[in-house]
Structures are given as structure tokens and as C-alpha cells.
Amino acid sequence: MSYLLSPSLLAADFGNLERDIKLINKSEADWLHLDIMDGVFVPNLSFGIPVLEHIAKISTKPLDVHLMIVEPDKYISKLSKMGVYMYNVHYEACTHLHRVVQKIKSAGMKAAVTINPATSVFLLEDILEDLDMVLLMSVNPGYGGQKFIPNVLNKTAQLKEMILRKQLNTLIQVDGGVNDKTAKQLLDHGADVLVAGSYIFDADDPSTVISQLKSL
């Protein structure tokens, strides 16, 4: 089954970040997923712009940046200059979502919107045609290694139906608790892009795990 895999660097060894980025460079992964957290929108901090600049210089994979922060539109220009491919903001963090999406596209990046586990996919009805991707969180955002929330399977199927009904090419990405079992279920329900963190980086051989996920 053909789909895109975006390993989450949040689960990497931050003491050997360059090593782990180069591992992803050599792997069958399609993108590199980067979670930016501010400790305000979510109860955790990850890494900020200076670290992201360093990552951008090393990674050869398209950068899939997920901003779990308040006022995510502040960094559109900076991330565009870094060559970021996918700029992903939370529905819950954007009062003027359409304006933010248009600013992202005007800066030359792909525009994505994330919704939290308790947010309905139907709230995206009026913005869906403007989006390159929707990210469905299958855990509560802020921490890696959480248990998969099964209801995201229903949400994935609902969102896929909306996309097909509107005859759009919008991708569905899912992040949280992705492993070999949940990945297969998500793909069967219509997911196009999967984010996996702990399942990849906690493995003895992350490259082999990536190959196994890509062969589903």
C-alpha cells in the first residue's frame, strides 16, 4: 500500500541529533516530522527556531513542521526561508484560520491544519479546499509515546469521505501511537501520511522498522 512516512524527530536522541537525522536521510522515509512546542499551547517544550535552522542544514528529506504553539503565523517567513515544505498549524490555535493558510501559501509552502482528538473533522468543511493536508492527532498533543486513541479511525474515514465528495487531493496525516498494527488500520481507513516517533527511534534498528512500515 503506497503512502508517505514522516518519522518524528521528537523521539530521537537529542544528544545525537545529527546522527539520527542522517539515519533518516539514508532511510526509506519520505519526510522528516518536526514538532515545535511552546509550553503554552501544549504542556511541553521541544525545540525552537535555532535548532530548526540546524536541522534544515542537515536533513535531505522535506521538512514537515508541526507548530503546537500560540500565534503560529509569526514564523511563516522564517520557516519559508529555511526551505520548510509543509507548514502545519492547529485549528485550535488560529482565530483567523483562512488568513493564516493564505499567508503560508503565499510564502511558498504547503499549508496543513491539525485538529486535536476532541475536535470534529466537520469543522474543516469550509477550509478543506484550501489545504494541502490535514493532520489528525491520535494522541493528545505535547508528548511522545502516548497510547493510540481508536476513535481517530472513524475520524479518518469521515475526513476521507469529505475529501472525496469535494473531489480534492488533500492528504490525511495521522500522528500518535503509530506502529505496525495501528498503521495498517489507519491506511485501511484512508490515511495518506503517517507520523511515527517512538516506534521508530526506540527500535534497535530504526532503518529496518522504517522499511517494514513502508512495506505495509
Backbone as a chain_set.jsonl record, in Angstrom:
{"seq": "MSYLLSPSLLAADFGNLERDIKLINKSEADWLHLDIMDGVFVPNLSFGIPVLEHIAKISTKPLDVHLMIVEPDKYISKLSKMGVYMYNVHYEACTHLHRVVQKIKSAGMKAAVTINPATSVFLLEDILEDLDMVLLMSVNPGYGGQKFIPNVLNKTAQLKEMILRKQLNTLIQVDGGVNDKTAKQLLDHGADVLVAGSYIFDADDPSTVISQLKSL", "coords": {"N": [[0.853, -1.193, 0.0], [0.678, 2.106, -0.955], [1.986, 4.915, 0.63], [2.937, 7.882, 2.504], [5.65, 8.265, 4.754], [6.561, 9.835, 7.728], [8.915, 10.223, 9.878], [9.057, 11.144, 13.316], [11.07, 13.514, 14.748], [11.017, 14.193, 17.376], [11.189, 12.001, 18.988], [13.77, 11.218, 18.785], [17.289, 10.788, 19.706], [18.392, 13.387, 21.424], [20.918, 14.025, 22.145], [22.394, 13.039, 20.164], [21.61, 14.205, 17.75], [22.294, 14.967, 15.097], [23.318, 12.572, 14.101], [20.969, 10.966, 14.115], [19.328, 12.359, 12.346], [20.758, 12.045, 9.965], [20.512, 9.31, 9.747], [17.797, 9.114, 9.099], [17.924, 10.458, 6.667], [19.184, 8.544, 5.054], [17.354, 6.552, 4.98], [14.232, 4.892, 3.995], [12.25, 6.674, 4.504], [9.899, 9.328, 3.81], [9.453, 12.047, 4.501], [10.576, 14.395, 7.055], [9.414, 14.75, 10.233], [8.738, 17.444, 12.341], [8.206, 18.586, 15.511], [7.219, 21.487, 16.955], [7.043, 22.977, 20.01], [5.639, 25.116, 22.512], [5.166, 25.176, 25.246], [2.937, 26.5, 26.073], [0.592, 26.439, 24.352], [0.632, 23.682, 24.278], [1.471, 21.388, 26.961], [4.376, 21.278, 27.102], [7.82, 21.662, 26.112], [9.764, 21.722, 23.148], [11.873, 22.04, 20.659], [13.261, 25.056, 19.265], [13.491, 27.793, 16.874], [16.364, 28.229, 16.373], [17.439, 25.594, 16.625], [15.921, 24.318, 14.711], [16.868, 25.573, 12.413], [19.423, 24.46, 12.279], [18.763, 21.764, 11.903], [17.547, 21.933, 9.394], [19.73, 22.369, 7.75], [20.986, 19.935, 7.726], [19.163, 17.883, 7.108], [18.009, 15.956, 4.365], [15.553, 15.289, 3.631], [12.178, 16.355, 2.865], [10.946, 18.911, 4.964], [8.594, 18.557, 7.419], [6.757, 20.404, 9.245], [5.277, 20.796, 12.345], [3.509, 22.968, 14.149], [2.917, 23.401, 17.391], [1.893, 25.683, 18.875], [1.032, 28.941, 20.233], [-0.137, 31.647, 18.232], [0.914, 30.799, 15.578], [1.416, 31.884, 13.1], [3.453, 33.699, 13.239], [5.947, 32.784, 12.464], [6.078, 32.206, 9.804], [7.491, 33.484, 7.655], [10.204, 33.094, 8.44], [10.445, 30.267, 8.492], [9.865, 29.663, 5.893], [12.086, 30.722, 4.559], [13.96, 28.917, 5.416], [13.419, 26.772, 3.901], [11.331, 25.056, 4.478], [8.944, 22.531, 3.856], [6.232, 21.597, 4.46], [3.961, 23.425, 6.28], [2.449, 23.411, 9.255], [-0.346, 24.155, 11.127], [-2.342, 24.486, 14.128], [-5.838, 24.075, 14.191], [-7.149, 24.845, 16.504], [-5.56, 26.874, 17.469], [-5.731, 29.053, 15.869], [-7.383, 31.952, 15.308], [-8.104, 33.327, 13.004], [-8.18, 31.411, 10.688], [-8.293, 30.998, 7.861], [-6.917, 33.236, 6.865], [-4.341, 32.75, 7.892], [-3.677, 30.362, 6.56], [-3.611, 31.255, 3.906], [-1.432, 33.012, 4.05], [0.644, 31.227, 4.528], [0.7, 29.788, 2.125], [1.24, 31.843, 0.342], [3.834, 32.339, 1.033], [5.136, 30.329, -0.165], [5.012, 27.719, 0.787], [3.585, 24.45, 1.54], [0.333, 24.127, 2.916], [-0.983, 23.059, 5.974], [-3.378, 21.83, 8.345], [-3.906, 21.013, 11.708], [-5.96, 18.98, 13.825], [-7.064, 18.455, 17.157], [-7.68, 15.504, 19.259], [-10.348, 15.76, 20.296], [-11.609, 17.461, 18.57], [-13.863, 18.01, 15.946], [-13.846, 16.68, 12.621], [-15.582, 17.867, 10.878], [-15.58, 20.553, 11.295], [-13.766, 21.547, 9.576], [-14.898, 21.837, 7.141], [-15.32, 24.218, 5.616], [-12.784, 25.109, 5.007], [-11.33, 23.161, 3.88], [-10.837, 22.841, 1.093], [-8.779, 24.598, 0.676], [-6.556, 23.506, 1.755], [-3.507, 21.636, 1.807], [-2.995, 19.475, 3.338], [-4.383, 17.64, 6.104], [-3.825, 17.109, 9.494], [-4.546, 14.622, 11.713], [-4.658, 14.259, 15.102], [-3.849, 11.481, 16.979], [-3.298, 11.116, 19.543], [-3.24, 13.06, 22.582], [-1.839, 16.209, 22.021], [1.603, 17.06, 22.715], [3.273, 15.281, 24.063], [5.441, 12.523, 23.327], [5.1, 8.948, 22.705], [2.572, 8.198, 23.659], [-0.588, 6.434, 24.201], [-2.466, 5.155, 21.506], [-5.463, 6.641, 20.293], [-8.387, 5.126, 19.573], [-10.685, 6.21, 18.27], [-9.826, 7.874, 16.268], [-9.728, 6.466, 13.954], [-12.358, 6.393, 12.983], [-12.626, 9.13, 12.536], [-10.731, 9.502, 10.543], [-11.867, 8.081, 8.408], [-14.218, 9.59, 8.085], [-13.173, 12.074, 7.338], [-11.87, 11.37, 4.956], [-14.073, 10.746, 3.371], [-15.236, 13.284, 3.125], [-13.242, 14.608, 1.663], [-13.16, 13.141, -0.735], [-15.78, 13.529, -1.6], [-15.742, 16.235, -2.173], [-13.992, 16.193, -4.199], [-11.184, 16.562, -3.903], [-7.576, 16.814, -3.452], [-6.452, 16.704, -1.004], [-4.264, 15.668, 1.522], [-4.35, 13.185, 4.139], [-2.961, 13.101, 7.234], [-1.749, 11.267, 10.049], [-0.9, 11.31, 13.474], [0.56, 9.899, 16.303], [0.956, 7.287, 18.474], [1.503, 5.483, 16.441], [2.213, 2.398, 15.036], [3.201, -0.836, 13.707], [0.731, -2.195, 13.721], [-1.374, -0.263, 14.215], [-0.803, 1.424, 12.103], [-1.505, -0.028, 9.784], [-4.282, -0.201, 10.177], [-4.988, 2.507, 10.053], [-4.271, 3.176, 7.425], [-6.065, 1.56, 6.058], [-8.373, 2.913, 6.623], [-8.114, 5.239, 5.238], [-5.917, 6.989, 5.53], [-3.1, 8.938, 4.386], [-0.556, 9.82, 5.003], [1.715, 8.934, 7.477], [2.852, 9.556, 10.763], [5.464, 8.538, 12.752], [7.101, 8.062, 15.784], [8.328, 7.198, 18.53], [8.09, 4.445, 18.015], [9.801, 4.058, 15.912], [12.338, 5.285, 16.637], [12.922, 4.131, 19.102], [13.561, 1.599, 18.484], [15.866, -1.129, 17.947], [17.001, -1.142, 15.459], [16.319, 1.369, 13.654], [16.175, 1.97, 10.867], [15.419, -0.435, 9.653], [12.891, -0.785, 10.773], [11.566, 1.385, 9.637], [11.63, 0.562, 6.942], [10.012, -1.704, 7.147], [7.563, -0.552, 7.891], [7.077, 0.937, 5.599], [6.555, -1.057, 3.821], [4.066, -2.028, 4.271]], "CA": [[0.0, 0.0, 0.0], [1.538, 3.278, -1.097], [1.692, 6.06, 1.488], [4.122, 8.619, 2.916], [6.047, 8.07, 6.146], [7.262, 11.021, 8.225], [9.401, 9.96, 11.233], [9.054, 12.313, 14.192], [12.366, 13.726, 15.393], [10.795, 14.397, 18.806], [11.552, 10.763, 19.682], [15.184, 10.918, 18.534], [18.252, 11.043, 20.787], [18.799, 14.782, 21.229], [22.358, 14.104, 22.33], [22.994, 12.595, 18.896], [20.598, 14.641, 16.794], [22.82, 14.918, 13.731], [23.371, 11.149, 13.729], [19.632, 10.462, 13.845], [18.841, 12.996, 11.109], [21.435, 11.381, 8.853], [19.884, 7.989, 9.637], [16.557, 9.321, 8.334], [18.334, 10.803, 5.296], [19.554, 7.33, 4.318], [16.267, 5.584, 5.084], [13.136, 4.951, 3.021], [11.268, 7.676, 4.937], [9.598, 10.331, 2.78], [9.601, 13.378, 5.074], [11.033, 14.441, 8.441], [8.392, 15.46, 11.005], [9.34, 18.265, 13.398], [7.203, 19.126, 16.434], [7.636, 22.71, 17.646], [6.148, 23.177, 21.152], [5.985, 26.34, 23.239], [4.844, 25.111, 26.661], [1.729, 27.289, 26.311], [-0.491, 25.741, 23.652], [0.735, 22.313, 24.802], [2.235, 21.417, 28.222], [5.726, 20.765, 26.923], [8.715, 22.405, 25.227], [10.609, 20.834, 22.334], [12.996, 22.855, 20.178], [12.819, 26.28, 18.615], [13.999, 28.199, 15.571], [17.802, 27.968, 16.176], [17.647, 24.161, 16.396], [15.303, 24.022, 13.422], [17.811, 26.033, 11.384], [20.477, 23.447, 12.216], [18.16, 20.575, 11.303], [17.308, 22.206, 7.973], [21.006, 22.282, 7.033], [21.431, 18.547, 7.685], [18.158, 16.993, 6.522], [17.786, 15.927, 2.915], [14.134, 14.985, 3.448], [11.305, 17.512, 3.023], [10.646, 19.193, 6.371], [7.168, 18.525, 7.738], [6.83, 21.101, 10.53], [4.013, 20.848, 13.075], [3.649, 24.015, 15.165], [1.986, 23.314, 18.524], [2.204, 26.942, 19.56], [0.104, 30.046, 20.034], [0.279, 32.57, 17.168], [1.831, 30.094, 14.686], [1.695, 32.657, 11.884], [4.618, 34.561, 13.468], [7.193, 32.208, 11.96], [5.894, 31.816, 8.402], [8.591, 33.991, 6.841], [11.46, 32.448, 8.834], [10.465, 28.865, 8.085], [9.903, 29.644, 4.432], [13.477, 30.962, 4.173], [14.713, 27.687, 5.725], [13.082, 25.747, 2.92], [10.323, 24.137, 5.009], [7.993, 22.056, 2.838], [4.858, 21.589, 4.97], [3.802, 24.288, 7.458], [1.245, 22.839, 9.829], [-0.834, 24.904, 12.289], [-3.517, 23.905, 14.772], [-7.148, 24.723, 14.084], [-7.49, 25.398, 17.815], [-4.671, 27.999, 17.787], [-5.87, 30.116, 14.857], [-8.67, 32.641, 15.271], [-8.372, 33.643, 11.601], [-7.504, 30.29, 10.048], [-8.169, 31.192, 6.416], [-5.85, 34.215, 6.656], [-3.062, 32.07, 8.157], [-3.441, 29.417, 5.465], [-3.224, 32.016, 2.718], [-0.081, 33.526, 4.282], [1.556, 30.094, 4.353], [0.791, 29.504, 0.689], [1.901, 32.986, -0.294], [5.262, 32.23, 1.342], [5.692, 29.257, -0.989], [4.986, 26.423, 1.46], [2.329, 23.722, 1.595], [-0.415, 24.501, 4.115], [-1.677, 21.97, 6.652], [-4.053, 22.166, 9.598], [-4.05, 19.904, 12.651], [-7.035, 19.043, 14.815], [-6.875, 17.636, 18.342], [-8.582, 14.353, 19.315], [-11.742, 16.104, 20.594], [-12.109, 18.402, 17.563], [-14.543, 17.312, 14.853], [-13.356, 16.936, 11.261], [-16.578, 18.644, 10.141], [-15.253, 21.97, 11.456], [-12.863, 21.914, 8.475], [-15.69, 21.827, 5.907], [-15.197, 25.451, 4.836], [-11.378, 25.432, 4.731], [-10.698, 21.956, 3.354], [-10.369, 23.006, -0.286], [-7.583, 25.438, 0.681], [-5.492, 22.808, 2.472], [-2.747, 20.555, 1.179], [-3.013, 18.327, 4.243], [-4.968, 17.732, 7.44], [-3.224, 16.186, 10.447], [-5.41, 14.175, 12.793], [-3.903, 13.786, 16.257], [-4.405, 10.26, 17.569], [-2.993, 11.25, 20.973], [-3.301, 14.476, 22.95], [-0.538, 16.769, 21.644], [2.502, 17.553, 23.749], [4.248, 14.284, 24.489], [5.557, 11.321, 22.532], [4.968, 7.681, 23.396], [1.251, 8.001, 24.244], [-1.423, 5.371, 23.661], [-3.31, 5.468, 20.352], [-6.894, 6.837, 20.549], [-9.022, 4.407, 18.468], [-11.705, 6.972, 17.548], [-9.243, 8.559, 15.109], [-10.043, 5.657, 12.771], [-13.626, 6.922, 12.483], [-12.382, 10.48, 12.029], [-10.002, 9.361, 9.28], [-12.847, 7.682, 7.394], [-15.111, 10.733, 7.859], [-12.433, 13.086, 6.587], [-11.652, 10.856, 3.597], [-15.344, 10.888, 2.656], [-15.377, 14.705, 2.801], [-12.27, 14.933, 0.616], [-13.611, 12.513, -1.981], [-17.031, 14.178, -2.018], [-15.384, 17.531, -2.732], [-13.047, 15.91, -5.291], [-9.948, 17.247, -3.555], [-6.369, 15.996, -3.326], [-5.929, 16.959, 0.331], [-3.724, 14.489, 2.2], [-4.681, 12.955, 5.547], [-1.827, 12.645, 8.031], [-2.114, 10.896, 11.415], [0.267, 11.336, 14.357], [0.341, 9.491, 17.687], [0.737, 5.868, 18.705], [1.583, 4.733, 15.182], [3.112, 1.253, 14.97], [2.841, -1.684, 12.574], [-0.682, -2.565, 13.778], [-2.233, 0.909, 14.013], [-0.526, 1.962, 10.766], [-2.337, -0.772, 8.825], [-5.669, 0.212, 10.392], [-5.143, 3.882, 9.558], [-4.226, 3.141, 5.962], [-7.324, 0.963, 5.615], [-9.441, 3.899, 6.818], [-7.95, 6.365, 4.326], [-4.762, 7.855, 5.796], [-2.121, 9.053, 3.304], [0.757, 10.119, 5.586], [1.779, 8.519, 8.874], [3.964, 10.036, 11.58], [5.843, 7.577, 13.791], [8.251, 8.554, 16.538], [8.905, 6.223, 19.46], [8.135, 3.119, 17.403], [10.993, 4.028, 15.05], [13.605, 5.645, 17.281], [13.197, 3.244, 20.234], [13.918, 0.287, 17.949], [17.304, -1.42, 17.839], [17.398, -0.8, 14.091], [15.273, 2.236, 13.126], [16.067, 1.888, 9.405], [14.655, -1.647, 9.333], [11.494, -0.509, 11.148], [11.048, 2.262, 8.583], [11.415, -0.297, 5.762], [8.848, -2.558, 7.435], [6.366, 0.287, 7.818], [6.87, 1.322, 4.203], [6.154, -2.231, 3.039], [2.702, -2.448, 4.659]], "C": [[0.887, 1.242, 0.0], [1.074, 4.416, -0.181], [3.014, 6.723, 1.853], [4.384, 8.394, 4.403], [6.927, 9.24, 6.583], [7.72, 10.774, 9.668], [9.487, 11.245, 12.062], [10.363, 12.425, 14.956], [12.237, 13.95, 16.893], [11.244, 13.178, 19.614], [13.027, 10.393, 19.502], [16.026, 11.165, 19.791], [18.811, 12.445, 20.582], [20.281, 14.998, 21.518], [23.119, 13.683, 21.08], [22.064, 12.955, 17.739], [21.075, 14.537, 15.353], [22.885, 13.471, 13.234], [21.992, 10.628, 13.326], [19.014, 11.095, 12.601], [19.466, 12.326, 9.894], [20.916, 9.966, 8.654], [18.602, 8.081, 8.814], [16.875, 9.66, 6.882], [18.568, 9.555, 4.448], [18.425, 6.309, 4.244], [15.243, 5.747, 3.96], [12.048, 5.947, 3.412], [11.097, 8.743, 3.858], [9.843, 11.753, 3.26], [10.263, 13.255, 6.44], [10.06, 15.322, 9.21], [9.035, 16.158, 12.197], [8.25, 18.921, 14.235], [7.776, 20.319, 17.189], [6.612, 23.012, 18.745], [6.608, 24.369, 21.989], [5.708, 26.291, 24.736], [3.614, 25.919, 27.042], [0.533, 26.605, 25.651], [-0.544, 24.279, 24.059], [1.643, 22.343, 26.036], [3.636, 20.832, 28.098], [6.503, 21.714, 26.029], [9.505, 21.4, 24.404], [11.843, 21.615, 21.896], [12.448, 24.029, 19.394], [13.527, 26.554, 17.308], [15.496, 27.924, 15.395], [18.099, 26.491, 15.892], [17.071, 23.762, 15.043], [16.211, 24.449, 12.263], [18.936, 25.022, 11.189], [19.963, 22.18, 11.533], [17.998, 20.75, 9.797], [18.58, 22.089, 7.139], [21.449, 20.834, 6.839], [20.464, 17.65, 6.923], [18.1, 17.103, 5.004], [16.337, 15.569, 2.594], [13.317, 16.272, 3.56], [10.897, 17.688, 4.483], [9.144, 19.403, 6.567], [7.027, 19.097, 9.149], [5.436, 21.291, 11.128], [4.175, 21.814, 14.239], [2.552, 23.908, 16.212], [2.227, 24.516, 19.415], [1.065, 27.938, 19.368], [0.697, 30.959, 18.956], [1.271, 31.918, 16.187], [2.179, 30.849, 13.406], [2.934, 33.539, 12.024], [5.869, 34.079, 12.739], [7.121, 31.79, 10.494], [7.08, 32.243, 7.544], [9.904, 33.276, 7.152], [11.537, 31.014, 8.333], [10.484, 28.722, 6.564], [11.341, 29.815, 3.938], [14.362, 29.749, 4.445], [14.434, 26.577, 4.709], [12.086, 24.72, 3.422], [9.299, 23.804, 3.935], [6.545, 22.193, 3.306], [4.795, 22.391, 6.272], [2.431, 23.988, 8.058], [0.848, 23.561, 11.111], [-2.069, 24.22, 12.872], [-4.762, 24.747, 14.522], [-7.46, 25.48, 15.375], [-6.661, 26.627, 18.174], [-4.875, 29.202, 16.874], [-7.271, 30.714, 14.854], [-9.079, 32.928, 13.832], [-7.648, 32.62, 10.721], [-7.298, 30.501, 8.556], [-7.028, 32.16, 6.101], [-4.468, 33.573, 6.836], [-2.711, 31.125, 7.019], [-2.985, 30.14, 4.206], [-1.812, 32.59, 2.851], [0.966, 32.425, 4.083], [1.773, 29.82, 2.87], [1.499, 30.624, -0.062], [3.407, 32.962, -0.068], [5.914, 31.054, 0.608], [5.725, 27.885, -0.342], [3.628, 25.749, 1.297], [1.657, 24.042, 2.92], [-1.174, 23.302, 4.671], [-2.3, 22.485, 7.937], [-4.221, 20.896, 10.421], [-5.292, 20.097, 13.498], [-6.744, 18.05, 15.937], [-7.891, 16.498, 18.392], [-10.051, 14.697, 19.536], [-12.362, 17.077, 19.595], [-12.671, 17.64, 16.366], [-13.947, 17.673, 13.494], [-14.314, 17.843, 10.495], [-16.383, 20.149, 10.315], [-14.332, 22.464, 10.344], [-13.594, 22.029, 7.131], [-15.416, 23.042, 5.025], [-13.762, 25.851, 4.517], [-10.691, 24.306, 3.968], [-10.121, 22.151, 1.954], [-9.117, 23.873, -0.389], [-6.36, 24.72, 1.26], [-4.804, 21.75, 1.616], [-2.786, 19.294, 2.028], [-3.76, 18.664, 5.519], [-4.271, 16.691, 8.307], [-4.221, 15.893, 11.555], [-4.538, 13.658, 13.931], [-4.601, 12.566, 16.842], [-3.907, 10.067, 18.999], [-3.204, 12.729, 21.298], [-1.926, 15.091, 22.737], [0.277, 17.224, 22.838], [3.575, 16.572, 24.157], [4.257, 13.095, 23.536], [5.288, 10.086, 23.374], [3.61, 7.419, 24.021], [0.481, 6.89, 23.531], [-2.353, 5.895, 22.565], [-4.778, 5.578, 20.762], [-7.674, 6.247, 19.376], [-10.025, 5.221, 17.652], [-11.147, 7.715, 16.332], [-9.483, 7.753, 13.833], [-11.353, 6.134, 12.145], [-13.442, 8.303, 11.873], [-11.658, 10.442, 10.688], [-10.963, 9.023, 8.149], [-13.803, 8.831, 7.067], [-14.432, 11.799, 7.004], [-12.186, 12.644, 5.15], [-12.923, 11.005, 2.768], [-15.565, 12.334, 2.237], [-14.475, 15.09, 1.631], [-12.716, 14.376, -0.734], [-14.874, 13.183, -2.509], [-16.747, 15.52, -2.679], [-14.404, 17.413, -3.904], [-11.731, 16.684, -5.105], [-8.786, 16.26, -3.501], [-5.717, 16.161, -1.956], [-5.473, 15.663, 0.994], [-4.232, 14.403, 3.637], [-3.451, 12.382, 6.238], [-2.329, 12.301, 9.435], [-0.842, 10.769, 12.242], [-0.148, 10.918, 15.76], [0.061, 8.007, 17.819], [0.795, 5.011, 17.459], [2.635, 3.629, 15.302], [2.658, 0.353, 13.824], [1.356, -2.037, 12.553], [-1.59, -1.379, 13.505], [-2.012, 1.525, 12.629], [-1.411, 1.288, 9.721], [-3.797, -0.366, 8.95], [-5.926, 1.601, 9.823], [-5.146, 3.932, 8.039], [-5.521, 2.573, 5.403], [-8.489, 1.936, 5.727], [-9.226, 5.172, 6.002], [-6.788, 7.3, 4.582], [-3.777, 7.81, 4.628], [-0.693, 9.232, 3.809], [0.727, 9.711, 7.057], [3.035, 9.074, 9.537], [4.235, 8.978, 12.651], [7.11, 8.083, 14.473], [8.906, 7.483, 17.371], [9.062, 4.847, 18.823], [9.372, 2.962, 16.52], [12.268, 4.201, 15.876], [13.93, 4.8, 18.524], [13.62, 1.848, 19.777], [15.435, 0.114, 17.902], [17.843, -1.014, 16.472], [16.303, 0.041, 13.441], [15.088, 2.135, 11.612], [15.25, 0.686, 8.966], [13.177, -1.442, 9.655], [10.842, 0.384, 10.104], [10.735, 1.449, 7.323], [10.18, -1.175, 5.956], [7.56, -1.762, 7.351], [6.043, 0.662, 6.376], [6.364, 0.155, 3.347], [4.756, -2.731, 3.381], [1.768, -2.431, 3.456]], "O": [[1.748, 1.397, 0.866], [-0.088, 4.822, -0.218], [4.084, 6.195, 1.551], [3.453, 8.341, 5.207], [7.898, 9.592, 5.914], [6.978, 11.088, 10.598], [9.928, 12.288, 11.578], [10.721, 11.531, 15.723], [13.235, 13.904, 17.612], [11.63, 13.302, 20.776], [13.477, 9.368, 20.014], [15.536, 11.679, 20.797], [19.612, 12.671, 19.674], [20.836, 16.041, 21.172], [24.318, 13.931, 20.948], [21.771, 12.131, 16.873], [20.337, 14.069, 14.486], [22.546, 13.186, 12.085], [21.856, 9.934, 12.318], [18.261, 10.44, 11.881], [18.782, 12.068, 8.904], [20.88, 9.469, 7.528], [18.347, 7.246, 7.947], [16.184, 9.208, 5.97], [18.199, 9.513, 3.274], [18.529, 5.315, 3.526], [15.372, 6.617, 3.098], [11.031, 6.053, 2.726], [12.02, 9.027, 3.094], [10.378, 12.576, 2.517], [10.486, 12.148, 6.93], [9.893, 16.498, 8.887], [9.779, 15.547, 12.964], [7.463, 19.718, 13.725], [8.713, 20.171, 17.973], [5.446, 23.273, 18.449], [7.806, 24.604, 22.154], [5.985, 27.264, 25.438], [3.283, 26.013, 28.224], [-0.427, 26.236, 26.328], [-1.623, 23.698, 24.175], [2.494, 23.225, 26.151], [4.034, 19.988, 28.9], [5.912, 22.485, 25.274], [9.878, 20.341, 24.908], [12.76, 21.823, 22.692], [11.313, 24.001, 18.918], [14.1, 25.648, 16.703], [15.88, 27.418, 14.34], [18.912, 26.175, 15.024], [17.664, 22.963, 14.319], [16.302, 23.753, 11.252], [19.353, 24.762, 10.06], [20.645, 21.598, 10.689], [18.274, 19.835, 9.021], [18.52, 21.751, 5.957], [22.194, 20.529, 5.907], [20.886, 16.763, 6.181], [18.136, 18.196, 4.439], [15.94, 15.547, 1.429], [13.718, 17.191, 4.275], [10.544, 16.719, 5.155], [8.527, 20.287, 5.974], [7.161, 18.369, 10.133], [4.544, 21.864, 10.503], [4.888, 21.525, 15.2], [1.403, 24.273, 15.962], [2.698, 24.394, 20.546], [0.244, 27.798, 18.462], [1.917, 31.02, 18.8], [2.366, 32.446, 15.992], [3.13, 30.492, 12.71], [3.419, 34.076, 11.028], [6.753, 34.878, 12.43], [8.01, 31.096, 10.0], [7.615, 31.436, 6.784], [10.636, 32.895, 6.239], [12.568, 30.589, 7.81], [11.052, 27.773, 6.025], [11.765, 29.132, 3.006], [15.39, 29.567, 3.793], [15.138, 25.568, 4.671], [11.994, 23.626, 2.865], [8.845, 24.68, 3.199], [5.729, 22.827, 2.638], [5.487, 22.076, 7.241], [1.395, 24.271, 7.455], [1.613, 23.581, 12.075], [-2.754, 23.465, 12.182], [-4.733, 25.973, 14.63], [-7.966, 26.602, 15.347], [-7.023, 27.357, 19.096], [-4.264, 30.251, 17.08], [-8.231, 30.06, 14.446], [-10.248, 32.793, 13.473], [-6.635, 32.929, 10.094], [-6.22, 30.207, 8.04], [-6.257, 31.927, 5.171], [-3.55, 33.813, 6.052], [-1.567, 31.095, 6.565], [-2.072, 29.681, 3.518], [-1.075, 32.647, 1.867], [2.04, 32.672, 3.536], [2.906, 29.641, 2.423], [2.266, 30.373, -0.991], [4.169, 33.498, -0.873], [7.114, 30.819, 0.752], [6.383, 26.977, -0.85], [2.641, 26.401, 0.957], [2.331, 24.211, 3.935], [-1.906, 22.621, 3.953], [-1.82, 23.445, 8.539], [-4.622, 19.85, 9.909], [-5.647, 21.222, 13.85], [-6.244, 16.951, 15.699], [-8.869, 16.519, 17.644], [-10.923, 14.0, 19.018], [-13.516, 17.476, 19.755], [-12.025, 16.734, 15.839], [-13.589, 18.825, 13.249], [-13.898, 18.521, 9.555], [-16.958, 20.937, 9.563], [-14.14, 23.67, 10.188], [-12.968, 22.289, 6.103], [-15.292, 22.904, 3.808], [-13.546, 26.843, 3.82], [-9.582, 24.486, 3.463], [-9.024, 21.671, 1.667], [-8.46, 23.884, -1.429], [-5.258, 25.267, 1.255], [-5.437, 21.066, 0.812], [-2.631, 18.185, 1.518], [-3.774, 19.811, 5.964], [-4.14, 15.532, 7.912], [-4.684, 16.8, 12.247], [-3.763, 12.72, 13.743], [-5.789, 12.609, 17.161], [-4.071, 8.999, 19.588], [-3.331, 13.555, 20.394], [-0.934, 14.55, 23.225], [-0.261, 17.706, 23.835], [4.668, 16.974, 24.555], [3.217, 12.706, 23.004], [5.25, 10.157, 24.602], [3.486, 6.507, 24.838], [0.833, 6.464, 22.431], [-2.949, 6.963, 22.705], [-5.288, 4.724, 21.486], [-7.634, 6.808, 18.281], [-10.203, 4.956, 16.463], [-11.909, 8.139, 15.463], [-9.444, 8.313, 12.738], [-11.45, 6.266, 10.925], [-14.019, 8.617, 10.832], [-11.936, 11.25, 9.802], [-10.888, 9.602, 7.066], [-14.161, 9.027, 5.906], [-15.026, 12.349, 6.077], [-12.282, 13.452, 4.227], [-12.857, 11.352, 1.589], [-16.028, 12.595, 1.127], [-14.893, 15.808, 0.723], [-12.652, 15.068, -1.751], [-15.024, 13.381, -3.714], [-17.426, 15.903, -3.631], [-14.036, 18.413, -4.519], [-11.244, 17.355, -6.014], [-8.98, 15.044, -3.503], [-4.555, 15.797, -1.773], [-6.212, 14.679, 1.022], [-4.508, 15.422, 4.27], [-2.961, 11.313, 5.874], [-3.228, 12.963, 9.953], [0.157, 10.207, 11.793], [-1.071, 11.486, 16.344], [-0.958, 7.519, 17.33], [0.204, 3.931, 17.416], [3.793, 3.89, 15.626], [1.801, 0.757, 13.039], [0.774, -2.167, 11.476], [-2.482, -1.463, 12.66], [-2.941, 2.087, 12.048], [-1.997, 1.959, 8.872], [-4.482, -0.203, 7.94], [-6.953, 1.842, 9.189], [-5.941, 4.655, 7.439], [-6.021, 3.052, 4.385], [-9.481, 1.805, 5.01], [-10.049, 6.087, 6.055], [-6.677, 8.325, 3.909], [-3.632, 6.784, 3.963], [0.264, 8.847, 3.137], [-0.18, 10.097, 7.795], [4.123, 9.066, 8.961], [3.322, 8.575, 13.372], [8.069, 8.48, 13.811], [9.925, 6.916, 16.974], [10.054, 4.16, 19.065], [9.921, 1.867, 16.397], [13.168, 3.363, 15.821], [15.083, 4.755, 18.953], [13.995, 1.011, 20.599], [16.183, 1.089, 17.826], [18.993, -0.595, 16.344], [15.443, -0.503, 12.749], [13.96, 2.207, 11.124], [14.475, 0.774, 8.014], [12.308, -1.876, 8.898], [9.69, 0.164, 9.729], [9.685, 1.637, 6.709], [9.395, -1.362, 5.026], [6.569, -2.241, 6.8], [4.878, 0.699, 5.982], [5.807, 0.368, 2.27], [4.308, -3.744, 2.842], [0.587, -2.752, 3.586]]}, "num_chains": 1, "name": "protein.A"}
